[in-house]
Each structure stands twice: as structure tokens, then as C-alpha cells.
Amino acid sequence: MKPRALLAVLLAAASLGAAEKKNVLMIAGRPSHGPGEHEHNAGIQLLAAGLRQGAADLVEVDVALGGQWPAPERVAKADTIVIYSDGGGGHPALPHLEELEKKMAAGTGFVCLHYAVEPAYERAGWLSVDGKPVSPPPVGRSSTGKGAKEFKEWLGGYFEQHWSVNPHWTADFRSLPDHPVSSGVKPFGSNDEWYFNMRFRDGMEGVTPILSAVAPAETMSRGEGPHAGNPDVKRLVLEEKKPQVVAWAVQRKDGGRGFGFTGGHFHRGWSNDSQRTLVLNAIVWTAKAQVPSQGVVSRFTEAELSANLDPKPPRKAPKKK
């Protein structure tokens, strides 16, 4: 083959490889909480850098920062959408559910990290026998809040107030399932705000638990409340000592894939190679790219781990009694 013809073939092959890359749209929420906590902008940029290190031949990354929702043309290109933000009524996805519905119906992936697994909460629909609102709602009732139905379908599960809980505790993940998102991930432990008792799909349809650990009794020490505890979760923790699912993957009937990860409160958590690799693997998997057998490997210096943190005032020291 003549050199010019060979060059043309190589360029065509390179072009084809680039065209086959999956598009990952990563959306960071606004600054929140204290220094080193809910560092959405720094966390998203670190994970994006990890994808560029370990999966550059698989995905291209598009990042939206500061709580800004990306333009429709950017959303349209996405093969998976990753959101790391505060949740509840201020969740950045809530004003865009119709746009996301079209994407999910086409098989787009969906990843939510930490507080982003919680859509809006709504008391309407929880009524006592005399027709008056009740709080907390009856155990077992599913939320009617905005985004709840959608997150249950797209993500496989979500945080529901008065059902799920958000204590800080050290989770010991002693084993992981045989799943692409677990590739290259070693058992690990981590202190984080690991949410659990998610409102999953009925019968866990299509859902695979990825990280599970037995929560210690002290996670139920805060009484009852919208995020603190309820009779159902107390029974699971204090009596049954049932392992709690804090990260999961879902294969949807529309062909799409979802991944929920309830950790990520502390930015330092991303320095844990296993935690970071797990989430990077999941992003690649939800984009329908082939996760490398060793996982999406990334390495960062201390300076790189500390880059892009939001400017936040230091926490005030507790008053002396």
C-alpha cells in the first residue's frame, strides 16, 4: 500500500474510533455546606479528570459547573448524565424532568451522587383517616414528590424523606458483586454520610446492590424525623442487622442504565482509589462503553485532589461551655 493510501486508512480508523466514543455530561451543583463537604465543582472536575486519565479512548467528557443546567444541544449529545449536587426541592434536575424523560426513554444513562439521589419531597397525598395531613407519613407509603417516580425508574431507587436516613458512619464494604462497575475495585472502608433504606423499585426489579454494609446501632441515635429515623429502618438496623445498600446499579427496560451512590459528602473520599474507581467505572458503564478489566484507573497528587475547591468560610469553633 502506498504511504498516502496507508495514511488515509489510519486517519479514517482514528476518526471512526473518535466517533465511537461515548459522551459523558457531568453536572455540578452550587456550592454547599462547609469546607471539604459537598464540593460539587471540585468533585465533578476530579472525576472528569479521572475519566480523561483512564478512559480517554472510551468517552469524551462535557462538564457544567456551578449549578448551571447545560444547553439543550449539550444534553442531546449525552450518552449518560451525571449529577453531583444538593437535592430536595432545589435539585437541578427538577425543572428539566421533561427534557430528561425524553433522554431516558432513548436509553441514556443516569448517575446521581450523594444528595443528588434525593428528589423533592411532598406531604400531599399522605392523609389520615379524617382527611388531615399526617407527619411522618405512614410507613410503607411511597412519596408523591416531584421527581420521585422518575428517579425510581431512571436510577432504580432514591432517597425518600421519612423512609430513608442519612447518618454519618464508617461503612466496611467487605465484598463486591461480579459486575462491570466493580472491575478493579478492592473491598474498602470509608467514613461518610452513607444514606440507606432507599426507596427502591418494587422487588428490586433490574437493581443490583453494589456496596452494602451493616450499619451500626448508633446510626439510629437521632430519633425520628424526615432524614433521621423511622420504625421500619430501626427494625432493619437494630433488630435484623440487615446489610444496607448504599450504592447500586440498575438495568432499565428502555435499555438505559443507572447508578446511585449515596457517599460523597466529604471531598477527601475521592482520594480513596477504590471509591473513585467504582464511580468512574459506573459512569463508563452507564454510557454503555466497555469498562476496562482493571477498572478506570486514575492517580492524583495531593495538590490535584485539593484543586478547584469552592471558597467557603471556615467553620466556627464551638462555643466553650
ABEGO torsion letter per residue (X at the ends): XBAAAAAAAAAAAAAAAAAABBBBBBBBBBBBEBBGBGBAAAAAAAAAAAAAAAAAAABBBBBBBGGBBBBAAAAAABABBBBBBBBEAABAAAAAAAAAAAAAAAGBBBBBBEAAABBBBBABGBBBAAGBBBOBBBBGBBBABBGAAAAAAAAGBBBBBGABBBBBBBBBBABBBBBAAABGBBBBBBBBBBBBGBBBBBGGBGBBBABBBBBBAAAAAAEBEAAAEBAAAAAAAAAAGBBBBABBBBBBAAGBBBBBBABGABAAAAABAAAAAAAAAAAAAAAGBBBBAAEBBBBBBAAAAABGBBBBBBBBBBBBX
